[in-house]
Amino acid sequence: MATAIYLEHYLDSIENLPCELQRNFTLMRDLDNRTEEKKGEIDKLAEEYIANVKNLASEQRVEHLQKIQNAYSKCKEFSDDKVQLAMQTYEMVDKHIRRLDADLARFENELKEKLELSGYESADGRSEMRSQREKRGSRGRGRKGSDEDSPRKKKKARGFLFVFVSRDVLDMPVDPNEPTYCLCHQVSYGEMIGCDNPDCPIEWFHFACVDLATKPKGKWFCPRCTQDRKKK
């Protein structure tokens, strides 16, 4: 396949990417605005409660505090939705990066095969290509062994991991340095949820792998951490 065809296909695949990113950024900005409005409502409710608490009956106090609690819960819901959108946006861009890496690798292999079949590949050329591959491999191995790039150091950073990328992405060649998550030990894709145990060794899980269809309310613990908590 010629270089122009690879380029054309890749450009076609990212044609809608700017619009999709703009949509996500607009939604995140809207969530920010709604959160700020809700925070203002919380401040107002808190001021009213402090000013009138001495004159309120017990039931009225409980009712007023419940309104404040509901407003805080709504703020948290908006924040969770924004995190999910950020994860979706990250995955959206990362999918295209992996696609580009795969296309480049296929193009290099096809070019090498054509050179070998044509008899134009010299010993020096083979040596140079081998040297380049070894350099790339050594760089990859260095990154993989780095503590700074490990999933443990980037604690829950991939959470900017939120129905979004299908499993067919897993069929594409994946960067060997790509961190893996979940009970299935796969890379991040689709909707994921983070375990609320700060010491969870896995941290992030695919919805399907932990039998989730929607985001649960409140704190969520993975199956492994749930069993550990029961033992305690």
Solvent accessible surface area in square Angstrom, and as a share of the most:
residue,aa,sasa,rsa
1,M,95,0.42
2,A,54,0.42
3,T,81,0.47
4,A,71,0.55
5,I,71,0.36
6,Y,23,0.09
7,L,100,0.50
8,E,104,0.46
9,H,81,0.36
10,Y,31,0.12
11,L,93,0.46
12,D,87,0.45
13,S,38,0.25
14,I,45,0.23
15,E,123,0.55
16,N,95,0.49
17,L,26,0.13
18,P,85,0.53
19,C,93,0.56
20,E,71,0.32
21,L,35,0.17
22,Q,102,0.45
23,R,134,0.49
24,N,0,0.00
25,F,94,0.39
26,T,59,0.35
27,L,66,0.33
28,M,24,0.11
29,R,131,0.48
30,D,62,0.32
31,L,15,0.07
32,D,57,0.29
33,N,82,0.42
34,R,103,0.38
35,T,26,0.15
36,E,104,0.47
37,E,127,0.57
38,K,43,0.18
39,K,96,0.41
40,G,40,0.38
41,E,76,0.34
42,I,9,0.05
43,D,84,0.44
44,K,129,0.54
45,L,25,0.13
46,A,32,0.25
47,E,116,0.52
48,E,67,0.30
49,Y,40,0.15
50,I,129,0.65
51,A,79,0.61
52,N,67,0.34
53,V,39,0.22
54,K,181,0.77
55,N,129,0.66
56,L,39,0.19
57,A,58,0.45
58,S,83,0.54
59,E,144,0.65
60,Q,91,0.40
61,R,91,0.33
62,V,98,0.56
63,E,102,0.46
64,H,29,0.13
65,L,84,0.42
66,Q,92,0.41
67,K,99,0.42
68,I,22,0.11
69,Q,102,0.45
70,N,82,0.42
71,A,5,0.04
72,Y,124,0.47
73,S,57,0.37
74,K,79,0.34
75,C,14,0.08
76,K,117,0.50
77,E,77,0.35
78,F,12,0.05
79,S,52,0.34
80,D,44,0.23
81,D,49,0.26
82,K,72,0.31
83,V,60,0.35
84,Q,35,0.15
85,L,23,0.11
86,A,27,0.21
87,M,0,0.00
88,Q,27,0.12
89,T,15,0.09
90,Y,91,0.35
91,E,0,0.00
92,M,19,0.08
93,V,55,0.32
94,D,17,0.09
95,K,62,0.26
96,H,18,0.08
97,I,88,0.45
98,R,6,0.02
99,R,69,0.25
100,L,69,0.34
101,D,71,0.37
102,A,1,0.01
103,D,10,0.05
104,L,103,0.51
105,A,47,0.36
106,R,106,0.39
107,F,58,0.24
108,E,53,0.24
109,N,85,0.43
110,E,50,0.23
111,L,83,0.41
112,K,56,0.24
113,E,100,0.45
114,K,110,0.47
115,L,61,0.31
116,E,86,0.39
117,L,159,0.79
118,S,63,0.41
119,G,61,0.59
120,Y,178,0.68
121,E,23,0.10
122,S,62,0.40
123,A,67,0.52
124,D,114,0.59
125,G,23,0.22
126,R,110,0.40
127,S,53,0.34
128,E,102,0.46
129,M,34,0.15
130,R,118,0.43
131,S,45,0.29
132,Q,81,0.36
133,R,91,0.33
134,E,106,0.47
135,K,120,0.51
136,R,103,0.37
137,G,27,0.26
138,S,55,0.36
139,R,134,0.49
140,G,10,0.10
141,R,166,0.60
142,G,49,0.47
143,R,112,0.41
144,K,135,0.57
145,G,64,0.62
146,S,35,0.22
147,D,99,0.51
148,E,138,0.62
149,D,65,0.34
150,S,27,0.18
151,P,50,0.31
152,R,126,0.46
153,K,133,0.56
154,K,101,0.43
155,K,88,0.37
156,K,54,0.23
157,A,39,0.30
158,R,15,0.05
159,G,1,0.01
160,F,101,0.42
161,L,0,0.00
162,F,0,0.00
163,V,111,0.64
164,F,57,0.24
165,V,10,0.06
166,S,67,0.43
167,R,122,0.45
168,D,89,0.46
169,V,6,0.03
170,L,39,0.19
171,D,126,0.65
172,M,43,0.19
173,P,77,0.48
174,V,53,0.30
175,D,56,0.29
176,P,101,0.64
177,N,35,0.18
178,E,27,0.12
179,P,28,0.17
180,T,70,0.41
181,Y,13,0.05
182,C,0,0.00
183,L,69,0.35
184,C,46,0.28
185,H,133,0.59
186,Q,73,0.32
187,V,9,0.05
188,S,0,0.00
189,Y,13,0.05
190,G,10,0.10
191,E,52,0.23
192,M,0,0.00
193,I,17,0.09
194,G,16,0.16
195,C,0,0.00
196,D,63,0.32
197,N,38,0.19
198,P,91,0.57
199,D,114,0.59
200,C,0,0.00
201,P,75,0.47
202,I,25,0.13
203,E,5,0.02
204,W,21,0.07
205,F,0,0.00
206,H,4,0.02
207,F,16,0.07
208,A,75,0.58
209,C,41,0.24
210,V,18,0.10
211,D,138,0.71
212,L,39,0.19
213,A,92,0.71
214,T,102,0.59
215,K,74,0.32
216,P,41,0.26
217,K,197,0.83
218,G,57,0.55
219,K,161,0.68
220,W,34,0.12
221,F,46,0.19
222,C,0,0.00
223,P,59,0.37
224,R,115,0.42
225,C,2,0.01
226,T,48,0.28
227,Q,112,0.50
228,D,63,0.33
229,R,137,0.50
230,K,161,0.68
231,K,166,0.70
232,K,206,0.87
